């Protein structure tokens, strides 16, 4: 009799567990917008001194991302030395799409004006 009651309650437990209402799962579709990147061919090279950079990966990455998003910058390189107050960035860009003044203003607006930038040199790239 005891085995029968254990078996009965075990089966009842399984039945109740299997018949519980499933959680509602809501699937959401997000619209994906594809952007086509056009290749930027640098015609000029700007060398700038940037104050306020604490690291090359974080600060340098923020600056690089903002400059590349303009659609006129081909490459951003750094001469970064840990602990140095002023770092040097070399930006290769297409002068038909952006100029060095706009890039300097953009750098100075990043991260709630964390950086100050000064133009050291702007030169034509000769192929």
C-alpha positions in Angstrom: 0.0 0.0 0.0 2.8 2.4 0.8 4.5 1.7 -2.4 1.3 2.4 -4.2 0.8 5.8 -2.5 4.4 6.8 -3.3 4.0 5.8 -6.9 0.6 7.6 -7.0 2.1 10.9 -5.6 5.2 10.6 -7.8 3.0 10.3 -10.9 0.7 13.1 -9.7 3.8 15.3 -9.2 5.0 14.6 -12.7 1.6 15.2 -14.2 1.3 18.6 -12.4 4.8 19.6 -13.4 4.3 18.7 -17.0 0.9 20.5 -17.2 2.1 23.8 -15.8 1.6 26.7 -18.2 4.8 27.6 -20.1 6.4 31.0 -19.7 5.4 33.4 -22.5 8.4 34.2 -24.6 8.2 37.4 -26.6 10.5 37.7 -29.6 11.3 41.1 -30.9 12.6 42.0 -34.3 15.0 44.8 -34.7 15.5 46.6 -37.9 19.1 46.3 -39.0 20.4 49.2 -41.1 23.4 48.3 -43.2 25.8 51.0 -44.0 28.3 50.7 -46.8 31.6 52.1 -46.1 33.4 53.8 -48.9 37.1 53.5 -48.9 38.9 56.7 -47.9 42.0 57.6 -49.8 44.2 60.0 -47.8 45.5 63.0 -49.6 46.8 64.9 -46.6 48.5 64.0 -43.3 47.9 66.0 -40.1 50.2 65.7 -37.1 48.5 67.0 -33.9 49.5 67.2 -30.3 46.7 66.0 -28.0 46.6 66.7 -24.3 44.3 64.7 -21.9 44.9 61.2 -23.2 45.4 58.7 -20.4 45.7 55.6 -22.5 46.1 54.6 -26.1 43.4 52.0 -26.3 40.5 53.9 -24.6 41.2 57.5 -25.3 42.9 56.8 -28.6 40.1 54.5 -29.6 37.5 57.2 -28.8 39.3 59.7 -30.9 39.9 57.2 -33.8 36.3 56.2 -33.9 35.0 59.8 -33.9 37.4 60.8 -36.7 36.7 57.7 -38.8 32.9 58.3 -38.5 33.3 61.5 -40.4 33.9 59.5 -43.6 36.9 61.5 -44.4 39.6 59.9 -42.3 41.6 56.9 -43.6 44.0 56.2 -40.7 44.8 57.4 -37.2 48.2 56.5 -35.6 49.6 57.5 -32.3 53.1 58.1 -30.9 51.9 57.4 -27.4 54.2 57.4 -24.4 52.8 56.4 -21.0 52.9 59.3 -18.6 53.7 62.0 -21.2 51.4 65.0 -20.8 51.0 65.6 -24.6 50.6 62.7 -27.1 51.0 62.9 -30.8 48.5 61.7 -33.4 49.0 61.4 -37.1 45.8 61.5 -39.1 45.7 60.6 -42.8 42.6 62.1 -44.4 40.9 63.1 -47.6 41.0 66.9 -47.9 38.0 66.9 -50.2 35.8 65.4 -47.4 37.2 67.1 -44.2 39.8 69.6 -43.2 42.2 69.8 -40.2 40.2 72.5 -38.4 37.0 70.3 -38.3 39.1 67.4 -37.0 40.7 69.5 -34.3 37.2 70.8 -33.2 35.9 67.2 -33.2 38.8 65.9 -31.0 38.2 68.7 -28.5 34.5 67.9 -28.3 34.9 64.2 -27.4 34.3 62.9 -23.8 32.9 66.2 -22.5 35.8 68.1 -23.8 38.4 65.9 -22.2 41.0 66.6 -24.9 42.8 69.6 -26.2 44.4 69.4 -29.7 47.0 71.6 -31.4 48.0 71.4 -35.0 51.7 70.7 -35.4 51.8 70.0 -39.2 49.5 69.5 -42.1 51.1 68.2 -45.3 50.2 67.0 -48.7 50.8 63.3 -49.3 52.8 62.7 -52.5 52.5 59.3 -54.0 
